[in-house]
Amino acid sequence: MSLFGMGGGSGAVDQNKIMAAEAELDMVTDMFNRLVDVCHQKCITPKYAEGELSKGESVCIDRCVAKYFQVNVQMGEHLQKMGPPGGGKLPGM
């Protein structure tokens, strides 16, 4: 079996699947970077007193990450319910 489950023995790779996988990786990387930035700014003081996270910082980061993912899931569900712009209907129909 070839890359991305493409059988047939030709060894050809579907470029559309590669592009979709790259786009998904870019989105996940972007979300992770934004999550790190937001939670770091919120939970970690600019003056590092210790090399390890304090209990308060650790709890803050846990809560921040949980809220971030919860909001992302809720927004995704809301956008799926909304569907494409205009409800997927063509004007005049």
PATILUM-717308 format. One record per atom (N, C-alpha, C, O): residue number from 1; residue in one letter; chain; atom name; y, x negated, z negated. Coordinates in steps of 0.1 Angstrom, whole numbers, plus 2048, in hexadecimal, padded with zeros to 3 digits. Layout:
# residues N
NUM,A,A,CA,Y,X,Z;
...
This chain:
# residues 93
1,M,A,N,7F4,7F8,800;
1,M,A,CA,800,800,800;
1,M,A,C,80C,7F7,800;
1,M,A,O,80D,7ED,7F9;
2,S,A,N,816,7FA,808;
2,S,A,CA,822,7F2,809;
2,S,A,C,82D,7F7,7FF;
2,S,A,O,82A,800,7F7;
3,L,A,N,838,7F1,7FF;
3,L,A,CA,843,7F4,7F6;
3,L,A,C,847,802,7F7;
3,L,A,O,848,808,801;
4,F,A,N,84A,808,7EB;
4,F,A,CA,84F,816,7E9;
4,F,A,C,844,820,7EE;
4,F,A,O,848,82B,7F2;
5,G,A,N,837,81C,7ED;
5,G,A,CA,82D,826,7F0;
5,G,A,C,82B,829,7FF;
5,G,A,O,825,833,802;
6,M,A,N,830,821,807;
6,M,A,CA,82F,823,816;
6,M,A,C,821,81E,81A;
6,M,A,O,81F,812,81A;
7,G,A,N,818,827,81D;
7,G,A,CA,80B,823,822;
7,G,A,C,80B,821,831;
7,G,A,O,816,81F,837;
8,G,A,N,800,820,837;
8,G,A,CA,7FF,81F,846;
8,G,A,C,7FC,811,84A;
8,G,A,O,7F9,80F,856;
9,G,A,N,7FE,807,842;
9,G,A,CA,7FA,7FA,846;
9,G,A,C,804,7F3,84F;
9,G,A,O,801,7E7,852;
10,S,A,N,80E,7F9,853;
10,S,A,CA,818,7F2,85C;
10,S,A,C,820,7E8,855;
10,S,A,O,826,7DF,85B;
11,G,A,N,822,7EA,848;
11,G,A,CA,82A,7E1,840;
11,G,A,C,839,7E4,841;
11,G,A,O,841,7DD,83B;
12,A,A,N,83C,7EF,848;
12,A,A,CA,84A,7F2,84A;
12,A,A,C,84F,7F8,83D;
12,A,A,O,848,800,836;
13,V,A,N,85C,7F5,83A;
13,V,A,CA,862,7FA,82E;
13,V,A,C,86D,804,832;
13,V,A,O,875,801,83B;
14,D,A,N,86D,810,82C;
14,D,A,CA,877,81A,82F;
14,D,A,C,885,816,82A;
14,D,A,O,887,815,81E;
15,Q,A,N,88E,813,833;
15,Q,A,CA,89B,80E,82E;
15,Q,A,C,8A3,819,826;
15,Q,A,O,8AA,815,81E;
16,N,A,N,8A0,826,829;
16,N,A,CA,8A7,830,821;
16,N,A,C,8A2,830,813;
16,N,A,O,8AA,832,80A;
17,K,A,N,896,82D,811;
17,K,A,CA,891,82C,803;
17,K,A,C,896,820,7FC;
17,K,A,O,89A,820,7F0;
18,I,A,N,898,815,803;
18,I,A,CA,89E,809,7FD;
18,I,A,C,8AC,80C,7F9;
18,I,A,O,8B1,808,7EE;
19,M,A,N,8B4,812,802;
19,M,A,CA,8C2,815,800;
19,M,A,C,8C3,81E,7F4;
19,M,A,O,8CC,81D,7EC;
20,A,A,N,8BA,828,7F3;
20,A,A,CA,8BB,832,7E8;
20,A,A,C,8B7,82B,7DB;
20,A,A,O,8BE,82D,7D0;
21,A,A,N,8AE,822,7DB;
21,A,A,CA,8AA,81A,7CF;
21,A,A,C,8B6,811,7CB;
21,A,A,O,8B9,810,7BF;
22,E,A,N,8BC,80B,7D4;
22,E,A,CA,8C8,802,7D1;
22,E,A,C,8D3,80A,7CB;
22,E,A,O,8DA,806,7C2;
23,A,A,N,8D6,816,7D1;
23,A,A,CA,8E0,81F,7CC;
23,A,A,C,8DD,823,7BE;
23,A,A,O,8E6,824,7B5;
24,E,A,N,8D1,827,7BB;
24,E,A,CA,8CD,82B,7AE;
24,E,A,C,8CE,820,7A4;
24,E,A,O,8D3,822,799;
25,L,A,N,8CB,814,7A8;
25,L,A,CA,8CC,808,79F;
25,L,A,C,8DB,805,79C;
25,L,A,O,8DE,802,791;
26,D,A,N,8E3,807,7A6;
26,D,A,CA,8F2,805,7A4;
26,D,A,C,8F7,80F,79A;
26,D,A,O,8FF,80B,792;
27,M,A,N,8F3,81C,79B;
27,M,A,CA,8F8,826,792;
27,M,A,C,8F3,823,784;
27,M,A,O,8FB,825,77B;
28,V,A,N,8E6,81F,782;
28,V,A,CA,8E1,81C,775;
28,V,A,C,8E8,810,76F;
28,V,A,O,8EC,810,763;
29,T,A,N,8EB,806,777;
29,T,A,CA,8F2,7FA,772;
29,T,A,C,900,7FE,76E;
29,T,A,O,905,7F9,764;
30,D,A,N,907,806,776;
30,D,A,CA,914,80A,773;
30,D,A,C,915,812,766;
30,D,A,O,91D,810,75D;
31,M,A,N,90B,81B,764;
31,M,A,CA,90B,823,758;
31,M,A,C,908,81A,74C;
31,M,A,O,90F,81C,742;
32,F,A,N,8FF,811,74D;
32,F,A,CA,8FC,808,742;
32,F,A,C,908,800,73E;
32,F,A,O,90C,7FE,733;
33,N,A,N,90F,7FA,748;
33,N,A,CA,91B,7F2,746;
33,N,A,C,926,7FB,73F;
33,N,A,O,92D,7F6,736;
34,R,A,N,928,807,743;
34,R,A,CA,932,80F,73D;
34,R,A,C,92E,813,72F;
34,R,A,O,936,813,726;
35,L,A,N,921,815,72C;
35,L,A,CA,91C,818,71F;
35,L,A,C,91F,80C,716;
35,L,A,O,923,80E,70B;
36,V,A,N,91B,800,71A;
36,V,A,CA,91E,7F4,712;
36,V,A,C,92C,7F3,70F;
36,V,A,O,930,7F0,703;
37,D,A,N,935,7F4,719;
37,D,A,CA,943,7F3,717;
37,D,A,C,949,7FD,70C;
37,D,A,O,950,7F9,703;
38,V,A,N,945,80A,70E;
38,V,A,CA,94A,814,706;
38,V,A,C,945,813,6F7;
38,V,A,O,94D,813,6EE;
39,C,A,N,938,811,6F6;
39,C,A,CA,933,810,6E8;
39,C,A,C,937,803,6E1;
39,C,A,O,939,803,6D5;
40,H,A,N,939,7F8,6E9;
40,H,A,CA,93D,7EB,6E3;
40,H,A,C,94C,7ED,6DE;
40,H,A,O,94E,7E9,6D3;
41,Q,A,N,954,7F3,6E6;
41,Q,A,CA,962,7F5,6E2;
41,Q,A,C,963,7FE,6D5;
41,Q,A,O,96B,7FC,6CD;
42,K,A,N,95A,808,6D5;
42,K,A,CA,95B,812,6CA;
42,K,A,C,955,80C,6BD;
42,K,A,O,95A,80F,6B2;
43,C,A,N,94A,805,6BE;
43,C,A,CA,942,802,6B2;
43,C,A,C,944,7F3,6AD;
43,C,A,O,941,7F1,6A1;
44,I,A,N,948,7EA,6B5;
44,I,A,CA,948,7DC,6B1;
44,I,A,C,957,7D8,6B0;
44,I,A,O,95F,7D9,6B9;
45,T,A,N,95A,7D2,6A4;
45,T,A,CA,968,7CE,6A2;
45,T,A,C,96A,7C1,6AA;
45,T,A,O,961,7B9,6AC;
46,P,A,N,977,7BF,6AF;
46,P,A,CA,979,7B3,6B7;
46,P,A,C,977,7A6,6AF;
46,P,A,O,975,79B,6B6;
47,K,A,N,978,7A6,6A2;
47,K,A,CA,976,79A,69A;
47,K,A,C,968,799,695;
47,K,A,O,964,7A1,68D;
48,Y,A,N,960,791,69C;
48,Y,A,CA,952,790,698;
48,Y,A,C,951,788,68B;
48,Y,A,O,954,77C,68A;
49,A,A,N,94C,78F,680;
49,A,A,CA,94A,788,673;
49,A,A,C,93C,782,672;
49,A,A,O,93A,778,66B;
50,E,A,N,932,788,678;
50,E,A,CA,925,784,677;
50,E,A,C,91E,783,685;
50,E,A,O,923,789,68F;
51,G,A,N,913,77C,686;
51,G,A,CA,90C,77B,693;
51,G,A,C,904,787,695;
51,G,A,O,900,78A,6A1;
52,E,A,N,900,78E,68B;
52,E,A,CA,8F8,79A,68C;
52,E,A,C,900,7A7,68B;
52,E,A,O,90B,7A6,685;
53,L,A,N,8FB,7B2,690;
53,L,A,CA,902,7BF,68E;
53,L,A,C,901,7C3,67F;
53,L,A,O,8F6,7C1,679;
54,S,A,N,90C,7C9,67A;
54,S,A,CA,90B,7CF,66D;
54,S,A,C,904,7DC,66E;
54,S,A,O,902,7E1,679;
55,K,A,N,900,7E2,663;
55,K,A,CA,8F9,7EF,663;
55,K,A,C,902,7F9,669;
55,K,A,O,8FD,802,671;
56,G,A,N,90F,7F9,665;
56,G,A,CA,918,803,66B;
56,G,A,C,91A,802,67A;
56,G,A,O,91A,80C,681;
57,E,A,N,91B,7F6,67F;
57,E,A,CA,91C,7F4,68D;
57,E,A,C,90F,7F8,694;
57,E,A,O,910,7FE,69F;
58,S,A,N,904,7F5,68E;
58,S,A,CA,8F7,7F9,694;
58,S,A,C,8F6,809,695;
58,S,A,O,8F2,80E,69F;
59,V,A,N,8F9,80F,68A;
59,V,A,CA,8F9,81E,68A;
59,V,A,C,903,824,694;
59,V,A,O,8FF,82D,69C;
60,C,A,N,90F,81E,695;
60,C,A,CA,919,823,69F;
60,C,A,C,914,821,6AD;
60,C,A,O,915,82A,6B5;
61,I,A,N,90E,816,6B0;
61,I,A,CA,909,813,6BE;
61,I,A,C,8FD,81D,6C1;
61,I,A,O,8FD,823,6CC;
62,D,A,N,8F4,820,6B7;
62,D,A,CA,8E9,829,6B9;
62,D,A,C,8EF,837,6BD;
62,D,A,O,8EA,83E,6C6;
63,R,A,N,8F9,83B,6B5;
63,R,A,CA,8FF,849,6B7;
63,R,A,C,906,849,6C4;
63,R,A,O,906,853,6CC;
64,C,A,N,90E,83F,6C7;
64,C,A,CA,916,83E,6D4;
64,C,A,C,90C,83F,6E0;
64,C,A,O,90F,847,6E9;
65,V,A,N,902,837,6E0;
65,V,A,CA,8F8,837,6EB;
65,V,A,C,8F2,845,6EC;
65,V,A,O,8F1,84A,6F7;
66,A,A,N,8EE,84B,6E1;
66,A,A,CA,8E7,858,6E2;
66,A,A,C,8F1,863,6E7;
66,A,A,O,8ED,86B,6F0;
67,K,A,N,8FE,862,6E3;
67,K,A,CA,907,86C,6E8;
67,K,A,C,90A,86A,6F7;
67,K,A,O,90B,873,6FE;
68,Y,A,N,90B,85D,6FB;
68,Y,A,CA,90E,85A,709;
68,Y,A,C,903,860,712;
68,Y,A,O,906,866,71C;
69,F,A,N,8F6,85E,70E;
69,F,A,CA,8EB,863,716;
69,F,A,C,8EA,872,715;
69,F,A,O,8E7,879,71F;
70,Q,A,N,8ED,878,70A;
70,Q,A,CA,8ED,886,709;
70,Q,A,C,8F8,88D,712;
70,Q,A,O,8F5,896,719;
71,V,A,N,904,887,712;
71,V,A,CA,90E,88C,71B;
71,V,A,C,90A,88A,72A;
71,V,A,O,90D,893,732;
72,N,A,N,904,87F,72D;
72,N,A,CA,900,87D,73B;
72,N,A,C,8F5,887,73F;
72,N,A,O,8F6,88C,74B;
73,V,A,N,8EC,88A,737;
73,V,A,CA,8E2,894,73A;
73,V,A,C,8E8,8A2,73C;
73,V,A,O,8E5,8A9,745;
74,Q,A,N,8F1,8A5,732;
74,Q,A,CA,8F8,8B3,733;
74,Q,A,C,900,8B4,740;
74,Q,A,O,901,8BE,746;
75,M,A,N,907,8A9,743;
75,M,A,CA,910,8A9,74F;
75,M,A,C,907,8AB,75C;
75,M,A,O,90A,8B2,765;
76,G,A,N,8FC,8A3,75C;
76,G,A,CA,8F2,8A4,767;
76,G,A,C,8ED,8B2,769;
76,G,A,O,8EC,8B7,774;
77,E,A,N,8E9,8B8,75E;
77,E,A,CA,8E4,8C6,75E;
77,E,A,C,8EF,8D0,763;
77,E,A,O,8EC,8D9,76B;
78,H,A,N,8FB,8CE,75E;
78,H,A,CA,906,8D7,762;
78,H,A,C,909,8D5,771;
78,H,A,O,90B,8DF,778;
79,L,A,N,909,8C9,776;
79,L,A,CA,90B,8C7,784;
79,L,A,C,900,8CC,78D;
79,L,A,O,903,8D1,798;
80,Q,A,N,8F4,8CC,788;
80,Q,A,CA,8E9,8D1,790;
80,Q,A,C,8EA,8E1,791;
80,Q,A,O,8E7,8E7,79B;
81,K,A,N,8EE,8E7,786;
81,K,A,CA,8F0,8F5,786;
81,K,A,C,8FB,8F9,78F;
81,K,A,O,8FA,904,796;
82,M,A,N,906,8F1,790;
82,M,A,CA,911,8F4,799;
82,M,A,C,90C,8F3,7A8;
82,M,A,O,911,8FB,7B0;
83,G,A,N,904,8EA,7AB;
83,G,A,CA,8FF,8E8,7B8;
83,G,A,C,90A,8E2,7C1;
83,G,A,O,913,8DD,7BB;
84,P,A,N,907,8E2,7CE;
84,P,A,CA,911,8DB,7D7;
84,P,A,C,91E,8E3,7D7;
84,P,A,O,91E,8EF,7D3;
85,P,A,N,929,8DD,7DB;
85,P,A,CA,936,8E4,7DB;
85,P,A,C,935,8F1,7E3;
85,P,A,O,92F,8F1,7EE;
86,G,A,N,93B,8FB,7DE;
86,G,A,CA,93A,908,7E4;
86,G,A,C,92D,90F,7E2;
86,G,A,O,92B,919,7E9;
87,G,A,N,925,90A,7DA;
87,G,A,CA,918,911,7D7;
87,G,A,C,90E,910,7E2;
87,G,A,O,904,917,7E3;
88,G,A,N,911,906,7EB;
88,G,A,CA,907,904,7F6;
88,G,A,C,909,90E,802;
88,G,A,O,901,90D,80B;
89,K,A,N,912,916,801;
89,K,A,CA,914,921,80B;
89,K,A,C,91F,91C,815;
89,K,A,O,929,916,811;
90,L,A,N,91D,91F,821;
90,L,A,CA,927,91C,82B;
90,L,A,C,932,926,82B;
90,L,A,O,930,932,828;
91,P,A,N,93F,922,82D;
91,P,A,CA,94A,92C,82D;
91,P,A,C,947,937,837;
91,P,A,O,942,935,842;
92,G,A,N,94A,943,833;
92,G,A,CA,949,94F,83C;
92,G,A,C,93B,955,83C;
92,G,A,O,938,95E,843;
93,M,A,N,932,950,833;
93,M,A,CA,925,956,832;
93,M,A,C,923,95F,827;
93,M,A,O,919,965,825;
